[in-house]
Amino acid sequence: MIGREGYCDIVLMKRTVSRKHARVFFDGQHYQVEDLGSAHGTFLNGRRVSKATPLKDGDRINIFDVPIAFCTVEAPLVDTSQFVMGQTQTVTLTPLPPTRSQVAALGYSNRLHSLMDISRRLGSTLTVEDMFPRVLDLLVDIFPQAVVGEIQLADATGTLTPVAMKHGRDDDSSIITRVPVGNDLAKQVLVTGQPLVNSVESGDEESVLAVEGSNTLCVPIIGPSRAKLGTILLETNDDHRVFTEDDVELIGTIGVLTGQAIEYAKAHAAMLRMDQTQRQLETARQIQMRMLPRHRPNLSGYVFESHYEAAESVGGDFYFWDSLPDGRVMIGIADACGKSLPAALLMAQCASEVRHCLAAAETLKLAMHSLNQFVCGMDEGFITFCLCLVDANTNLLTVMNAGHPSPVLRHHDTGEVETLSNSKSSFPLGISSQEKFHPIHTLLRPGDEIYLLTDGVIEAMAPDNSLYGASRLESQIAATQPSLFARISAIIADIAGFRAGRRPSDDTCLLGIAREVA
């Protein structure tokens, strides 16, 4: 029997040799070699042994990386490292001593194989919790003298928490039931970011470079960002097989590979969360777009146009228009405080209430009062709101404004632009439950145009942080255009040119209403 355990006939104390690695036996006719399910394999004359294989004089057996010659001799041998297999023939297994260069190459090969193996194990999962038992099991396999293994991770406060432990070689590293034995050493390693060992002679914690070997070895887990993520600790109770400087270097490298795998796994998890968030935002955007009008009002003698653009996936701007049974049309435009999802959620709650208030109230004043009470009751922020009523029978426009940018009127006969503001201004909805709202009225003549907008239009920003402004908007409205659609398109194109590639800083909503020329 050849292996690493003490009861084997030939004991090979190497990490690459399994406990019961191989055996040589006589079947009555031939001597044969058989692999016993070893981790790294048994080779005969360069070929891996998969079943019992006959031997002949001069064959070369490799117990993975340990070369052994098989020889037959005439005289019996009594050395315990040799096998007496028959009456007329005896067989001896003679280890071939490697040269100094072979020893160096062998050590490099072993370390390279170990690093490749652990890289494969670390790369086989993107779940942080799954990788630590794999790392610890491999470390204990690489270092047969290790009887304790611990991997701990640090949280944001620097507190270490065990994620894989082995107290005894047969312990299950995926089950954590004990208190870490090397906590003090691990804490010091986490602070310094340097490997530390426990000296055999003194028991004191010293620099790795200060001692030739140790019973306890602890290295930091370092990520690509140079963050100290945790520690790896191994301990042996065999003073004759202590950890060497080469071992420190190998385990330190494994600590770096583990840190890399941890940060990559966390980045992958963050990407999954971001992808899920983006899908949720896209769903929210689709829901929000369905809340906006799908069709323009069919009001004789009038034309309606609109443009809506959220600064992010979802926005806090909202508009609607509803045709009333008596031939009038109700138009509303609103802007919730903030941007993105919070503003969108606030606006979604308000949008459903708007139509209820308008349907239930007898006058515009009562509708605005009821809507203001609702927003104040939510206590989640304020909403600017402008409500307009167009009567096609009288061509009268009524405007109720709650802290929103004032509508802009373009007179068809003169081309002049007028801001429809009220001398009695009102606060936005949600500021004061006692707020009063006052209407203003204006007559729309043939060809006149009304523009309702949110502040994202006039507060569009250029690369130099300058604002688009009300004056530039009024100039665009005053310019000659063949239709309401052409004017809305020209304004939006001018805003895009003004931003010069800069992302919108706020949601943009622009509505246009024109009385047709008879």
Steps between C-alpha positions, in 0.01 A plus 500: 500500500633845405347819642514786746358323806735345757358147461610482134802279417665793325411841645546801271444825689397716206188709448446348157492145638165366620459321833474163323636579158601169331603141567733241349389137531577148365203317343673160486649559157586868466582801712248777437453865593154641577382854571272523806287795387763762567434869435796554267550159344759223468707470180691206349765590245324830437147362464234544765391176667125448487495134608739236635790487253785238480856612586831396350857552610615859449152654482466856625208581729397855582292560811387820328828695528706247704706275264555138611690218319370142504785242513527118544801349686617143575560524876222569752500844661388570853478879499148615591493728202518198270250231410582123505262360243605140431736212577738544210453864418494812713388845404623834635354845442790741496421878518715695256644807669423814293767750411499852650355647179232230497403589856466870409299416189285260702424766762410753230280243325318416823434866580386570144268199506353611834440854374339372182278266700382771737447742210272242341309453822464873558393555142232231513256716696388863512332453837723629779368258762576194286866568438640499855448130588660414163805712578538356850460140386769552237738663749464211742561261209812690395638514855451156661650622828217754549247396762319836533388728220298821526384758248345818637355804326498856629193722494496877456602550864793259478329227703605151390236233443588134421371377165683164482668298778671163543592385850631156413564369152169315479296806603252642250628844396151611393363470856612763750439385857812610688669816620807589289822398675717758323288809547771716661749416227238557231409843640863607491541375142187691395638822648852468358405339169813281532539123556589400857615174658510356849860405583568141609766603746340797672135483407518871424350657188781611275560607142512214252855592410617475861454124548572188295173326585190522717206308639238762403492704182255779415485705179270785392242473224574797277274609213602672173389829658761436776217466749570264794205263475589234759755238604603138436652305791657155514639321806703183549570307822809330356817690596697303243285609210465874547406756237792633299555829324405334171171396661439858608556620147263240357219564751550877463449463126187296566380784725540740207316263263223460756471878538479536126226236481307671783504841334410353162212307658378816675528695175300227326233515772489881468457468123212256552336743743554786257355295217199416714461867592519600134232246412281633779558858386415403144176344626430818698573710189254298293234536771563874521479544123166320503377757754558777243233573236510270200274718286463873453162664569261519210381858546361679198708803406798408721829315457702333781867393505728363775859401577610300805855394593610364837854587610541143627308174452196648673415859580288726715330695218141423407234636269147413396211627296139390534203584282192591703144413388410865441775544236764650726850358545691481828881523470740447791879499537689420820852457635577311822797610710811295436581266214503135405311234696398699813353779286332245272337322794375830642360600163337158448302545821397850403407412141223262605366755747491785245227346291300405809513856633406651164209260458366552852545878542243753380755774421869524411566670834348210692692249285831677572418521871415129518818404311710718729353331806592161354864597432533658846367179653766289322775709665753379241590826329335767290373513141477800270183484297332702228141427399340648187145483367431570131141574401457456126158666509628832641874452423567597860812367672497468880832442683553387862867497603655344811864612496557373145680687216244730342344413164621697199253650248602580141270748327447403139423848364810673647738210570549639850560264794327549835548321833167418665580566864267582788555794732380271780762225487450170678735248660545151348270220613607345830648814659202628698160343547350852530634619163253671266517484121372773271405467131590729212312520170603590147331489163665292228478657157542310171861388461593566866719238667541404867812320630515315832840383625694362793817664631713239321444705183630837619758345736669285237877538551781553252848352554605831665210463751306791349118465490279498192276760660153647440625766254643244258180295524287807423717578199439150365126535562494838325680365191291428192414133452250330266324305775478432871679168448784677318538752781509231772758306297711814447500577873607146592774504235624838626516368858698195384741727312536720806589200718761396240500137605461560873250267665172661612521616860123488545190353340363691201133540415358747246135525391359713220139604435404703192170642384474443129463786258156498348 
